[in-house]
Amino acid sequence: MTLNPAYRRILHKMGYYNYQQGLIYRHLNQDKGWISHEQHCRNFIIKALDYYKPGKVTVYGSGWLLDLPLAEMAERVNRISLVDIIHPPEVITQTAGFKNIQLVEEDVTGGLIEEVWKKAGNKTYFNRLTSLSSISIPEYQPVDDPGLTISLNILTQLETLPEKLLKKKSRVSEEDFMNFRKEIQLKHIKFLEKHKSVIISDIAEVFTRVGGDSFQNNTVVTELPAGMIREDWIWDFDLLGDDYIQKKSVLKVAAIML
């Protein structure tokens, strides 16, 4: 574990602990809608292991390990690093018996969380930021060679809580926020392109209204690399219709092997 108490307080104030708990609650409520997506993720990762035969694998966005074939990976790989901003206590317990699994707590944006908090955390309604130009969006730099790098359902999540805070603490245009999201995603992709990598991410949310008409919002707002192998599927993220009353949504997902 690498995060100090002061940093953990920032995460708490920005809502990371509640966000993480929200994901597992949603999984428990929407279980049948998530099974197919999770199996697609696990199958694609195993396919990448068979192709690359890596000695080391680093997973960014390991989360609750729901979409990760951890046991199969532990049998095939000498060393596995699971990287996330916070590891749930249940995950710490679950991985404790694996000698070749290391848990690392890091900001995969390379420091954006702390940067956003320093620039905006103490702002009030009366002195909100008028521009996002002072916020530097770095590219993540791993300490060691990550080996085969897996970005697991994290590409569109990196921006979520920093953007949520900034929308409370600033008065800037939606175009500025779109550019903010685009730059975060672009920096993550550039990092992945420097290594043998797997990207698994939602790319769009498709809404269907009660009357039957549908529309789409792109969640990936920059260009994805073509890669060597790509698979696409639908994630029934909101099977029970909890998110919306007059419409239902599903996520389009892409998995790419670089």
N, C-alpha and C positions, 0 to 999 in steps of 0.2 A: 504494500500500500504506500502511496507516495504523496497523498494530499494532507496538508497541515490543517490544524483546527480553524485558522483564519479563512482559509480557502473553503473549507466545508461550510462555514457560516455564510459565505457568499452564495454557495450552491443552495443552501436552505432558503435564503432570502429571495433567490431567483426562482424557486419552486421546483428544483430538480428532484428532490426526494418525493414530493407529491406526484410529479410527472411519472416517475418510475413506478410508483405504486399504482397509478392509474392504468398503466399498461398491463400489469398482471391482472387487475380487476376486470379490465376489458376482455382479456384472454379468457378468463373464467366464465364470463357472461356470454361470450361469442364463440365458444370453443369450436363448434362444428364448422363455423365459417372460416376458421383459421387453420384447420387441419391440413387442407389441401395446399395452402400457401407454405406452411412450415415444411411439408414433405417435399415440395418443389425445391425449397431452399436447401434442404439436407441432400437431396439427390444431386443438385448442381455442384455443391461443395465436394461431394464424394467424386464426382466426375472430374473436377479440377485436381483433386489429390491423385487420382489415377493417371491423369495426363502429366502433371509436373513431378510427381513423386518427391515432394520436398522433404528436407530434413527438419525444417522449422516452418511453422505457420503462425502468423499473427492475425488475430481477429479484432477488428475495430467495430465496436457496437455489439459486444457479446451479450449484453443485457441479461435476460432471464434464461438464456440458453435454449429457448423454445424452438428455434429454427436452426440449431447447430447440432450436427451429428457427432457429439463430443466423444462418445465411447469409441466409435469407429476411427475418429481422428487420433485418439490417444494410442490406438493399436498400431497405426501406420506411421506416425510422426514422432521423431525424437524429442522435439520441444514445441510446446504450444504456449503462446502468450495471448491471454484474453484481456483486451484493453477496453475500458469504458470509464466514463466520468465517475460513476459510483457502481460498486458491485453489491447487490443485495446480500444480506446475511445468508439467505438460503443458498445462493450460488457459492459463497465462500465455503459453506459446509459441504455442498455437493462435490466440489472439486478438491477437497482436502485430501482425499485418498489417492489422487493421481500425482505421481512423482514427477511427471514430465509436463505438468500444467502450471503456468505462472499467471497470477492475477496482477494486473497493472492498472492503477487508476490515474488517468491523464485526460487532459482536455485535448481531444483529437483535432480541434481547430487550431491548436498551436498557441493558445493563450487568449483567444477572443473573449472568452467568458470573463476573465479578470479585466481585460481591456474595456469591455462594455460596462462592467460594474464601476470601474474607476472613473469613466467619463460620464456615466449617466445615473449611477446608483443613488446619489444624494440629491439629484435634481428634484425640484418641486414644480407644481403647476405654473408658478410665476417665473421660473428661470429655466424652462425646458430647453433642450438642445434645438437649435434652428437648422442644424446641418449634421449629417453623418460623416462629413469629410475628415473629422478629427479622429475617427475610429479606424485604426489600422487592422486589416484582416490578414493575419500571417498565414504562411503555409506550414503545416505540421512537419516537424523534423524528428524522426525517431532517434533514440540514443544509439541503438544497435541495428544491424541489418535485420529487417523484419521477416526475411524469408518470403514464402508465399503470403501475400497480403490479402485479407478478405475484409471488404467493407460491407457489413451485414445490416441492411435496412437502416442505415444511418445517414446517407447522403442528404436526404431532405429533412432530417431531424436536427442537424447541427445548428440550423438557424432558428429553431422554434422558440426557445426561451429567451435568447438574446433579443430576437425581434419583438417578442411580447413585452419585454421590459422597455425597449426603446420606443415602442408605440405609446407607452404610458409617460415616458420621460422626454419626449421630443414632439415637435410639430413640423414634420417634414412630409413630403408628398409620397404617394403610393409608388411613384416611379423611383424615388430614392430607395424605398424599401425593396423594390424589385431588383435594383442594382446591387443592393446589399446582399440579398439572397443569392443572386447570380454569382457574385464574387466569392462567397463562402463555398458554394458548390464547385466552382471552377478550381479553387485552391485545393480542395480535397481530391478532385480528379487528377490534377497535376501531380500531386503526391503519389497517387496510385499508379500513374503511368510510368513512374520511375522504377517500378518493381514488377515482378510477376504478380498479377493481381486478379481478384474476383470482385466485381461490383454487383451487389444485389440491392435493388432499390425500387420503391414505387416511383412511377414517372408521371402519373396523372390520376386524378379522381374524376370518375364519371358519375354524374347525377341523373336520376330518372324521376321525373315528377309523377304524381298520381295519374295524370292524364296520359302518360306514356311518352311524352317528349323528353329528350335527354340533351345534356350539354356536358362539356369537359373542361376542367381546370388543370393545367399542367402543374405538377409539383416539382419536376425537374425543369429549371428555367435556363439551363445552359446546355450545350451540346454534349451528348455522351459519346465516348470513343466507340468506334466500330467493333474493335476486339476481334478475336479469332472465332469465338463461339458465342452465340446469343440465344437465349430462350426467353419467351414472354408468357405471362399467364395473368389471370384475374384473381385478385385477393378480395374475398367477400368480407371486408373489414367490418362492416356494420350490418351483419346478418339479421339482427333483431330490429333494426330501424331505430335505434336509440338516439342517434345523432340528429335526425331531422324528422319533422312531423309530416310535411307535405311532399317529401321526396326521399329517395333511397340512394345510397352511393356504394360504389365498389372502386377498388384501386387497380390500376394497370401496373404490373410489375415487370421489370426487365432484369435479367441476370446476364452478365457479360464476363467472359474470360479474356484477359489481356495478355 
